[in-house]
Amino acid sequence: MSVAGGLLFSLRETLMWSAVFALCGAAVEEAYPALATVVFGLVVSLTMPMRFTDIHQMLLADVKGKSALERFLGKRDGNEEQAKKTFLLLTAIVLGAAFTQLDWNEWFQVWPYPAVVSFALAHAALLLLGLRRKV
């Protein structure tokens, strides 16, 4: 893949993640929250173990009557660990985003801070667990 192709791919992934966050309720009415949503989309697109299109295909494709969750967590050729890491990171984003719905009216509760913190903590935990297994 060329450099220009890689940049366009990263931009497309960033915009798709940003659209998902906006559709799930991220505040994008003002400039700062909208920019924060795009930046968080960039961080997620660059650090997620699986591409957005792969996650979409795995969750929505119907394969021999198996449910999406069974296929997502089931054994596949070579990417079982990648799928589990992706599922844990997506769960961390959702759990972090749950704090933005509370009416605390504090700066640290505003989107995307809780989701970024939970995503970063989950990513760090996965990296530390991976390092411990190698030692």
C-alpha angles and dihedrals in degrees: 000000000000123000092253090049091050092050092049090048091051090048092050092049090048092051092047092051090046091051091050091051091048092048089050092056108275111157109252102154094101129048099247098051090043091052091046089052092052092047091050088049088054092050092049094046092051097045105034111108092224131043119251092244091053091051090048092049093047094049099043105034114099110224118183095321096300117142120246093250092050090052093043094053097030125102117277134169107287104326103079093108092045091053093049092049090049092049091050092049092048089050090051090053091051093047091048091048090054089071091060090065093061117096099234093122093211127140093240091055095058118105126295101015098082092044092048092049095048091045092050093047092049091046091050091048091051091049092049092048089049091051092048091053092052094052 
